[in-house]
Amino acid sequence: MASTEEQSDKTAKSQITTNVEVEQGHLDELPEGIDEKVEYDYESERSPFPEVRAVVPETDDPDLPVNTVRMWFLGIVFTILGSGINQFFSLRYPSVHIVSLVAELLAYPCGVFLAKVLPAVTINLGPLGSFCLNPDHYFNIKEHAMIVIMSNVSFGYGSADSTNIIQAASPKFYNFGLKAGFSVLVVLCAQLLGFGVAGLAAPWLVEPASIIWPQVLSNCAMLETLHSRANSVANGWKISRLRFFLYVTAGGFIWYFFPGLMFTALSYFTWICWIAPRNAVVNQLFGMQTGLGLSPITFDWSQVAYNTNPLLSPSWAAVNVFAGFAAFFWIVVPGIFYTNTWFTAYLPLMTSDVYDRTGAVYDTARVISPQSTLDLEAYKSYSPPYLGATFAFVYGLSFASITGVLTHIGVWHYKDIWAAFRGKNRLDVHARLMKSYKKTPWYWYAAIIVAMTAISIAMVEVYKTKLPVYGIFLALAIPAIYMIPCGIVQGITNVNANQLNVLAEFIGGYMFEGKPLANMIFKILSTDVVGQGIYFAMDMKLGHYLKIPPRSLFLAQGLATILGALTQAGVTIWMLGHISDICSEDQPDGFSCPNGRTVYSSSVIWGLVGPRRLYSVGQIYSSLLHFFWIGAIAPLVTYALYKITKKEYWKYVSWPLIFTGTANVPPATGINYSSWALVNFIFNHFIKRRFFAWWTKYNYILAAALDTGLALSGIVIFFCISYPGAAFPDWWGNTVYQNTADADGVPYKPMPKIGYFGPANGTWS
C-alpha cells in the first residue's frame, strides 16, 4: 500500500506541474465558459477544464483508508451538532448559520488529534472481518472529505425546509395540533426522497466532466490546502495557499466588525440617499432596503456574496444574471411602478411583504375561519392581497424560468443527456480513476424512493392532512422532471435555477384550494426534494473529485440524512413545546420563527386565497401568465439564431440564468447584483485571463477565505455581543441609512383620500 507521504507527494507534483505549465505559457487559449459543443480532450491525463485543474488532484491511491473509526465518529458528531445548532437558531431573528467551511476547518485538527492518540489496535469481528482502530496514524484527505460531506447535511444545507411546516402548524399560527410522528415523518421523507432522487440523477449530474459544480471546487481547494504542501510560484507570488488563506480569513474576520457592527452604513452605502433622505424618487432608485440599488458600492462581503460567492461563477454566467437584473429591475419594474400598474405605486417598491388595500401588511388572521379554511365573507369585507412591483414581477420571471429551463436544456444539452441515459458519458481523468471502485447500484436509490413514497402516502392518510394520495405522485412528478435540468444549470454556473416553489404553489393552490396543510405538504414534497437533491448531488461530486468509494459515500450520506432529519425535527418539536412565547413577533429572545411565519403567510395566500383569485383570466395578475410561453420560446429563438448566424456569442446566452438569476429579488436589491457582477468580472474574467497562474492557485482559496472570515466574525458578533444583549453605541455611521425614505419604504403615490385603493368594497371574491 502506498504511504500517505507518497500520496501527498503525488498531489504536490500534480499541482506543481499545473502551475509550471501555466507559467511557461503552455495553455494559450482558455475557454470562457464550459461549452459542450467544444471538443475537449477528455482522454488526457489532465482535466479538460482549467477550473477543475486548479484545485482537484488528478492522482489517486485506492488503498487510502476511508472507513475509519475517526471518520465515522467525527462525521456523526458534526452531523448531530450542526443539525441541532443551525436548526435552533433558524427559529430566531436575526439568525446565525454555521457554514460548511467552518465545519471543514474544525474537522481537520480533530481528525489529526484522533490519528495521533488512538491506538493502532486491530479488532476482530469474526465472520464480519476485522478493522484497525487507527490505520496509518495519519488523517487523510478522503476521511476529511467524508466528514465534510456528512456534516454538509446540517452545516451546508442549513435548516430543512420541511421543518417550517412544523412551525406553521404550531399554536401561534394554524394550531393544527400535529402529532410528533407526523412532524418527524414529513422531515424524514423530504430529506430521503431528495437523497434518492440525487442518486438516480448521478449519471447526469456527477459523472460528466462538464458539470463541474463550482461551489464544490471551493471545498476541494480548502481540503487540498490543508492536506498538501505544494507551493509553486504564480505570477511572482510565492506565498503558500495555506498562509494566503489564513491572512485573508483574518483580514475578513477583522474587517466585518466594521460593516457588521461598528459602521453599518458601510454595508448599506446609499450615500446619494443620505444627501436627499426624504426625496422619495431618489431613495426608490438608489436605496438598498426598499429601493432598486442603482449605486454599486458596498464595503460588506455579505452584501457582495448575498446570492452566491461571485468568485465561483464563470464570467459569462454573471453577465447573463446581471443583464437580466438590469433589464427587468432597472427598466421594466420602474415602468410598472411609476405607472401604478397593479396599484403598485401605493406600496413600497422593493419588498417581499404582501399588503392589503390600505397599504398595511396583509393580516392573514382576518381571513381564516376557526376550521383553518378561508372565511369567504371575512375575505370579501377585508381585502384581496396585493404585491409590490418587484415581488409581483418576480413571479412572472419565475413562470418564465419554469418553462425556460426545460427548453434550454432540451436544445443545448440533449446530446449529453441522451449519452448519459445510454451510459456513454465521455470519461475524463477523474471518472476513469473512479472506475477502480464498485458503483452504487441505481436500485439502492430507487428502493429509498419507493419506501419513502409509501411512507408519505401512509403519513398523509393516517394524519388526515386532506392531501389525496394522487397528490403525492403529482408532487414527485415535479422532481422527476426538473431534477436534472436544474442540476445541470447549477452544476455549470453555480446559479440556483430551482424556482419550483412557485410551480408547486401554483399547482397546489388550484388543486387543493382551501387546504393549507395539504398545500404545504405538496410544496415540500416537490420543491424541497429538488432543492435537497441538488445539494446531495453536489456532495456526490465532491466524493467523485476526491475518489471516495461510491458505496462508502452512499452509507455516509444516508446515515447523515437520517440523523440530520431526526435531530432537526426533534429540536423544532422541543423548542415549540418548551420556549415561552415562541413564534411571537415580540418573543424576548428573538425566537419569532421567521421561516415558519413566511411559510404560514405564503400558505394563506396560495393555499387559502389561492391563485384562482389572483392569476386566473380577468384577475389582477393574470397578464403574468404570458411568461410561461415567453420562457418556453426564448431559448428556442436563441438556438435558432445561433444555427442561422453561426455566431459563437449566442451559445453564451442562457435564458434560465436571465430569468432565474434574480430569484432573490426581493429582498436582494441592485447592490447585491451589481457588486457581485463587478467582483466576478475582475477575478473570473480580467485576472483569469491576464494572471491565470495566480487565479489557478488562489482564486478558490480566496473564495473560501472570504466566506470563512465572514462566518467566523458573524458568529463572534452574534454570540458575544448581540445575543447577550449588548449593542454598539448609536452614532451617525449606524443610523444615517435608517433615517431615509428608503428605510421607511415610502411609496410613490399617497393613499387616496377614501383610505384605500383598488375595487370598491366587497366586489372581489
SVG drawing of the C-alpha trace seen along z (x, -y; Angstrom):
<svg xmlns="http://www.w3.org/2000/svg" viewBox="-70 -66 78 82">
<polyline fill="none" stroke="black" stroke-width="0.4" points="0.0,0.0 1.3,-3.4 2.2,-5.6 0.3,-8.8 3.6,-10.7 3.8,-9.2 0.2,-10.2 0.9,-13.7 4.0,-13.9 1.9,-12.8 -0.7,-15.5 2.0,-18.1 3.7,-17.1 0.4,-17.3 -0.2,-20.8 3.3,-21.9 3.0,-20.6 -0.2,-22.5 1.3,-25.8 4.6,-25.3 2.6,-24.7 0.7,-27.9 3.8,-29.9 5.5,-28.7 2.5,-29.6 1.6,-26.1 -2.1,-27.0 -2.5,-29.6 -6.3,-29.6 -8.7,-29.4 -12.4,-28.7 -14.6,-31.5 -17.2,-29.0 -17.9,-25.3 -19.2,-24.5 -20.5,-21.1 -20.1,-21.9 -16.3,-22.3 -14.3,-19.0 -12.3,-19.0 -9.6,-16.4 -11.2,-14.0 -8.6,-11.3 -5.8,-13.5 -4.4,-12.7 -5.5,-16.3 -9.0,-17.6 -10.2,-19.5 -11.4,-22.4 -9.0,-24.8 -11.4,-25.4 -11.0,-21.8 -7.3,-21.5 -6.7,-24.4 -7.8,-22.6 -8.6,-18.9 -5.9,-16.3 -5.5,-14.1 -4.0,-11.1 -5.5,-8.5 -4.4,-5.9 -7.2,-3.3 -5.7,-1.8 -6.0,-5.0 -8.3,-4.2 -11.7,-5.9 -14.0,-3.9 -12.0,-4.6 -13.3,-4.9 -12.2,-8.6 -14.1,-9.4 -17.4,-7.9 -17.1,-9.3 -16.4,-12.9 -18.9,-12.6 -21.7,-11.6 -20.8,-14.2 -20.6,-17.0 -23.9,-16.0 -25.8,-15.9 -24.2,-19.1 -24.5,-21.0 -28.1,-20.0 -29.1,-20.9 -27.3,-24.2 -28.4,-25.5 -31.9,-24.3 -32.1,-26.0 -31.0,-29.4 -33.1,-29.1 -36.1,-29.9 -34.5,-33.1 -34.3,-36.5 -31.7,-37.7 -30.3,-34.2 -26.9,-32.8 -25.9,-30.0 -22.7,-28.0 -21.5,-27.3 -19.8,-24.1 -16.4,-25.8 -16.3,-26.2 -17.0,-22.5 -14.3,-21.7 -11.8,-23.7 -12.8,-22.3 -12.7,-18.7 -9.1,-18.9 -7.5,-19.4 -10.0,-16.9 -9.0,-14.3 -5.3,-14.9 -5.7,-14.7 -7.5,-11.3 -5.0,-10.0 -2.3,-10.8 -3.9,-9.4 -6.0,-6.4 -4.1,-3.1 -3.3,-1.0 -5.3,1.9 -6.9,4.5 -10.4,5.5 -11.6,8.9 -15.4,9.2 -15.4,12.8 -17.5,13.5 -17.8,9.8 -14.0,9.4 -11.6,7.1 -10.6,3.5 -7.8,1.3 -8.8,-1.3 -6.1,-3.8 -4.7,-2.9 -1.6,-4.8 -1.7,-7.2 -2.4,-9.9 -5.6,-11.8 -6.0,-11.8 -7.9,-13.9 -10.5,-11.2 -11.5,-10.9 -11.7,-14.6 -13.9,-14.9 -16.3,-12.2 -16.7,-14.2 -17.4,-17.3 -20.0,-15.5 -21.7,-14.1 -21.7,-17.5 -23.0,-19.3 -26.4,-17.8 -26.5,-20.3 -23.8,-22.9 -24.0,-23.1 -27.8,-22.8 -28.9,-24.6 -32.4,-24.1 -34.5,-21.6 -37.4,-23.5 -39.8,-20.7 -39.4,-21.8 -41.1,-25.1 -44.4,-23.0 -44.0,-22.1 -43.6,-25.8 -46.5,-26.9 -48.8,-24.3 -47.9,-25.4 -50.4,-27.0 -49.1,-30.5 -50.2,-30.1 -52.6,-27.4 -52.7,-25.4 -53.4,-22.2 -52.3,-20.1 -50.0,-17.9 -48.6,-14.8 -44.9,-14.4 -45.0,-11.3 -46.1,-13.4 -43.5,-16.1 -40.7,-13.6 -42.0,-11.7 -42.5,-14.8 -38.9,-15.9 -37.5,-12.4 -39.5,-11.7 -38.5,-15.0 -34.8,-14.6 -34.5,-10.9 -36.5,-11.5 -34.0,-14.2 -31.2,-11.7 -32.8,-9.1 -33.5,-11.4 -29.9,-12.7 -28.6,-9.2 -30.7,-8.3 -29.6,-11.6 -25.9,-11.0 -25.1,-9.8 -26.2,-13.3 -25.1,-15.4 -22.0,-13.8 -20.2,-11.7 -20.0,-14.2 -16.8,-16.3 -18.6,-19.4 -20.8,-19.5 -18.0,-20.9 -20.1,-22.2 -18.1,-25.5 -19.2,-25.5 -17.6,-22.1 -14.3,-23.5 -14.1,-25.8 -14.4,-22.8 -11.7,-21.0 -9.4,-24.0 -9.8,-24.1 -9.1,-20.4 -6.1,-20.5 -4.7,-23.4 -4.9,-21.6 -3.5,-18.3 -1.0,-19.3 2.3,-21.2 2.8,-22.1 3.8,-25.7 4.8,-26.8 5.4,-30.4 2.3,-32.0 2.9,-35.3 5.6,-36.1 3.5,-35.2 5.4,-32.8 3.0,-32.7 1.6,-29.3 -2.2,-28.6 -2.5,-27.9 -0.8,-31.1 -2.8,-33.1 -6.0,-31.5 -5.1,-32.4 -4.2,-36.0 -7.4,-36.6 -9.5,-34.9 -8.0,-37.0 -8.5,-40.2 -12.1,-39.3 -12.8,-38.5 -11.5,-41.8 -13.0,-43.9 -16.5,-42.6 -16.7,-44.1 -17.0,-47.5 -19.9,-46.9 -21.4,-44.3 -21.3,-46.2 -19.5,-49.4 -20.1,-51.3 -23.1,-49.5 -23.5,-52.3 -20.5,-50.8 -22.9,-47.9 -25.8,-50.0 -23.7,-52.6 -26.5,-54.6 -24.7,-57.9 -27.0,-59.5 -29.9,-58.9 -28.1,-60.5 -27.9,-63.7 -31.6,-63.7 -33.1,-61.5 -36.7,-62.4 -36.8,-62.6 -39.0,-59.5 -37.8,-59.0 -34.1,-59.3 -34.5,-56.8 -36.6,-54.5 -33.9,-54.5 -30.7,-54.4 -31.8,-52.9 -30.7,-49.4 -33.5,-48.4 -36.7,-49.1 -35.1,-50.8 -33.5,-49.5 -29.9,-49.9 -28.6,-51.7 -25.3,-52.6 -23.0,-49.6 -20.9,-50.5 -20.8,-48.4 -18.0,-47.5 -19.6,-44.4 -18.7,-41.0 -22.1,-39.6 -23.8,-42.1 -21.5,-41.2 -21.9,-37.4 -25.6,-37.6 -26.8,-35.5 -23.7,-33.3 -20.0,-33.7 -19.0,-35.8 -15.6,-34.1 -17.2,-30.8 -19.4,-31.5 -18.0,-31.8 -18.0,-35.3 -20.3,-34.6 -22.9,-33.3 -22.5,-36.5 -23.1,-38.6 -26.4,-36.8 -27.6,-37.2 -26.7,-40.9 -28.1,-41.6 -31.4,-40.1 -31.4,-42.0 -30.6,-45.4 -33.2,-44.9 -36.0,-43.7 -35.5,-45.6 -33.8,-48.8 -36.0,-49.3 -39.2,-47.2 -40.1,-47.4 -39.7,-51.2 -42.1,-51.4 -44.6,-49.2 -44.2,-51.1 -44.3,-54.7 -47.3,-54.0 -49.2,-52.5 -49.7,-49.2 -51.5,-46.7 -51.7,-49.6 -48.0,-49.2 -47.3,-52.9 -49.2,-52.9 -46.8,-50.3 -43.0,-50.1 -41.1,-49.4 -38.8,-46.6 -40.4,-44.4 -41.4,-40.8 -44.4,-41.6 -48.0,-41.1 -50.3,-44.1 -54.0,-44.8 -55.8,-47.6 -55.0,-50.2 -51.2,-49.7 -50.8,-47.8 -49.2,-44.3 -51.8,-41.7 -53.4,-40.4 -53.9,-36.7 -55.6,-36.1 -58.6,-38.1 -59.5,-35.7 -59.0,-32.4 -62.0,-30.5 -61.9,-28.5 -61.6,-25.4 -58.4,-26.8 -60.1,-27.4 -60.9,-30.6 -63.6,-32.7 -65.1,-34.0 -67.3,-36.7 -64.4,-38.0 -62.2,-38.0 -64.8,-40.0 -65.1,-42.5 -61.4,-42.8 -59.2,-42.9 -57.6,-40.8 -53.8,-40.5 -51.6,-42.9 -47.9,-42.6 -45.3,-45.3 -43.9,-45.9 -40.8,-43.8 -42.5,-41.0 -45.2,-40.8 -42.8,-40.8 -40.6,-38.2 -43.5,-35.8 -43.7,-36.4 -39.9,-35.7 -40.4,-32.5 -43.1,-31.4 -40.7,-32.0 -37.9,-30.1 -40.1,-27.1 -40.6,-26.5 -37.3,-28.2 -35.1,-25.8 -36.7,-22.8 -36.4,-24.1 -32.9,-25.5 -31.6,-22.1 -33.5,-20.4 -31.9,-22.2 -28.4,-22.8 -27.7,-19.6 -29.9,-16.9 -26.9,-15.0 -25.2,-14.8 -28.5,-13.8 -29.0,-11.0 -25.4,-9.9 -25.7,-9.6 -29.0,-7.7 -27.2,-5.1 -24.2,-5.0 -22.0,-6.7 -20.6,-9.6 -17.2,-10.8 -14.9,-10.0 -12.3,-12.4 -9.3,-11.5 -11.4,-11.7 -14.2,-9.4 -11.6,-6.9 -9.9,-6.8 -13.3,-6.2 -13.7,-3.0 -11.4,-1.4 -14.3,-1.3 -17.6,0.5 -20.5,-1.7 -23.5,-2.2 -26.4,-0.2 -29.1,-2.5 -31.8,-0.3 -30.4,-1.2 -31.6,-4.8 -34.8,-3.6 -35.6,-1.5 -35.3,-4.6 -37.7,-6.5 -40.2,-3.6 -40.0,-3.2 -40.3,-6.9 -43.2,-7.3 -45.1,-4.5 -44.4,-6.2 -45.5,-9.5 -48.8,-8.0 -49.3,-6.4 -48.5,-9.7 -51.0,-11.9 -53.7,-9.3 -53.1,-8.4 -52.8,-12.0 -55.7,-13.3 -53.9,-16.0 -56.5,-16.4 -53.9,-15.7 -55.1,-12.9 -52.9,-10.0 -52.6,-11.2 -51.2,-14.5 -48.1,-12.6 -47.5,-11.2 -48.2,-14.6 -45.7,-16.3 -43.0,-13.7 -43.5,-14.2 -42.0,-17.7 -38.6,-16.5 -38.7,-13.7 -38.9,-16.3 -36.8,-19.1 -34.0,-17.5 -31.7,-17.0 -32.3,-20.4 -32.0,-22.4 -28.9,-20.4 -27.2,-20.9 -27.7,-24.7 -26.4,-25.0 -23.6,-22.4 -22.2,-24.6 -22.9,-28.1 -23.3,-27.9 -26.6,-29.8 -29.7,-28.2 -32.3,-27.5 -34.8,-25.9 -37.9,-28.1 -40.2,-25.2 -41.7,-26.6 -43.7,-28.9 -44.8,-26.0 -45.8,-23.9 -47.7,-26.9 -49.4,-27.4 -50.5,-23.8 -51.2,-23.1 -53.2,-26.3 -55.5,-25.4 -55.9,-21.7 -56.0,-22.0 -57.6,-25.4 -58.7,-26.0 -56.5,-23.2 -53.4,-24.9 -51.8,-21.8 -52.2,-19.8 -50.8,-22.7 -47.7,-22.9 -47.0,-19.2 -47.4,-19.2 -44.9,-22.1 -42.4,-20.3 -42.6,-17.0 -41.9,-18.7 -39.7,-21.8 -37.7,-20.6 -37.0,-17.3 -35.3,-19.0 -33.5,-21.5 -32.1,-18.9 -31.4,-16.6 -29.2,-19.2 -27.2,-19.5 -26.7,-15.8 -25.6,-15.7 -23.1,-18.4 -21.6,-16.4 -21.5,-13.3 -19.4,-15.4 -17.0,-16.2 -16.7,-12.5 -16.1,-12.0 -13.3,-14.5 -11.5,-13.1 -12.0,-9.5 -14.2,-8.3 -15.6,-4.8 -19.2,-5.3 -20.7,-2.7 -19.0,-4.2 -20.3,-7.6 -23.8,-6.1 -23.7,-4.9 -22.2,-8.1 -24.8,-10.3 -27.7,-8.0 -26.8,-7.9 -26.2,-11.6 -29.5,-12.3 -31.4,-10.2 -29.5,-11.6 -29.9,-15.2 -33.6,-14.8 -34.3,-13.3 -32.2,-15.9 -33.8,-18.9 -37.3,-17.6 -36.6,-16.8 -35.1,-20.2 -38.0,-22.0 -40.6,-20.0 -38.7,-20.6 -38.4,-24.3 -42.1,-24.7 -43.0,-23.0 -40.5,-24.5 -39.7,-28.1 -42.1,-30.6 -44.0,-32.7 -42.1,-31.1 -43.1,-32.3 -44.4,-35.6 -43.0,-38.6 -42.1,-40.1 -40.5,-37.0 -37.9,-38.2 -35.0,-36.3 -36.0,-36.8 -37.3,-33.3 -40.0,-34.6 -39.9,-31.7 -39.2,-33.8 -39.2,-30.9 -42.3,-29.3 -44.0,-32.7 -43.1,-33.1 -44.5,-29.6 -47.6,-30.4 -48.3,-33.6 -47.5,-32.0 -49.8,-29.1 -52.6,-31.6 -52.1,-33.4 -51.7,-30.3 -53.5,-27.7 -56.4,-29.6 -57.0,-32.6 -55.5,-30.6 -54.0,-31.6 -57.5,-31.3 -58.4,-34.7 -55.1,-36.3 -53.9,-34.9 -56.9,-33.4 -58.2,-35.2 -59.6,-38.6 -57.9,-38.7 -55.3,-41.4 -52.1,-39.5 -53.4,-37.3 -51.1,-39.1 -48.1,-37.5 -49.2,-34.1 -47.8,-35.1 -44.4,-34.5 -45.0,-30.8 -44.9,-30.8 -42.3,-33.5 -39.9,-31.4 -40.5,-28.4 -39.9,-30.2 -36.9,-32.4 -34.3,-29.6 -35.6,-28.3 -35.2,-31.7 -31.6,-32.0 -30.8,-28.5 -32.3,-29.3 -30.2,-32.5 -27.1,-30.5 -27.9,-27.9 -28.6,-30.7 -25.8,-33.1 -23.1,-30.7 -22.1,-33.4 -20.4,-32.0 -21.9,-34.5 -25.4,-33.1 -24.1,-30.0 -23.5,-32.0 -27.0,-33.5 -28.6,-31.5 -32.3,-32.3 -32.5,-30.2 -29.9,-32.5 -31.6,-35.6 -34.9,-34.6 -33.9,-32.8 -30.7,-34.6 -32.8,-37.3 -34.9,-35.0 -33.8,-36.5 -35.4,-39.9 -36.7,-40.9 -35.1,-41.0 -32.0,-41.2 -31.6,-44.6 -29.4,-46.1 -26.4,-46.4 -26.3,-42.6 -26.2,-42.0 -24.1,-44.9 -21.3,-44.4 -21.5,-40.6 -21.1,-41.0 -18.3,-43.6 -16.2,-41.3 -16.9,-38.4 -15.7,-40.3 -12.5,-41.4 -11.5,-37.9 -13.1,-35.5 -12.5,-37.5 -9.7,-40.0 -7.5,-38.3 -8.2,-34.9 -7.1,-36.0 -4.2,-38.2 -2.8,-36.4 -4.0,-32.8 -1.3,-31.2 -2.4,-33.5 -6.0,-32.7 -5.3,-29.0 -3.5,-29.0 -5.5,-31.4 -9.0,-32.2 -10.9,-29.3 -8.9,-29.7 -9.8,-33.4 -13.5,-32.5 -13.2,-30.1 -11.3,-32.5 -13.6,-35.4 -16.6,-33.3 -14.9,-31.8 -13.8,-35.1 -17.3,-36.5 -18.8,-33.4 -16.4,-33.4 -16.9,-37.2 -20.6,-36.9 -20.6,-34.1 -18.5,-36.1 -20.6,-39.2 -23.8,-37.2 -22.8,-35.1 -20.6,-37.5 -22.4,-40.8 -25.9,-40.6 -27.2,-37.5 -26.2,-38.6 -28.0,-41.9 -25.1,-44.2 -25.1,-46.9 -22.6,-49.2 -23.3,-52.8 -25.6,-54.7 -23.8,-57.2 -24.2,-58.6 -22.5,-55.7 -25.1,-53.3 -28.2,-55.3 -27.8,-57.5 -29.1,-54.9 -32.0,-54.2 -33.3,-57.8 -34.3,-57.8 -37.3,-57.2 -35.6,-54.1 -35.6,-52.6 -39.2,-53.7 -40.4,-52.1 -42.1,-55.3 -44.5,-54.6 -44.6,-56.8 -48.3,-57.8 -50.0,-58.8 -53.1,-56.8 -56.3,-58.0 -58.5,-60.2 -61.1,-57.4 -58.4,-55.4 -57.9,-52.5 -57.1,-51.7 -58.5,-49.1 -62.0,-47.9 -65.0,-49.1 -65.9,-47.2 -67.0,-43.6 -66.6,-43.5 -63.9,-40.8 -64.4,-37.1"/>
</svg>
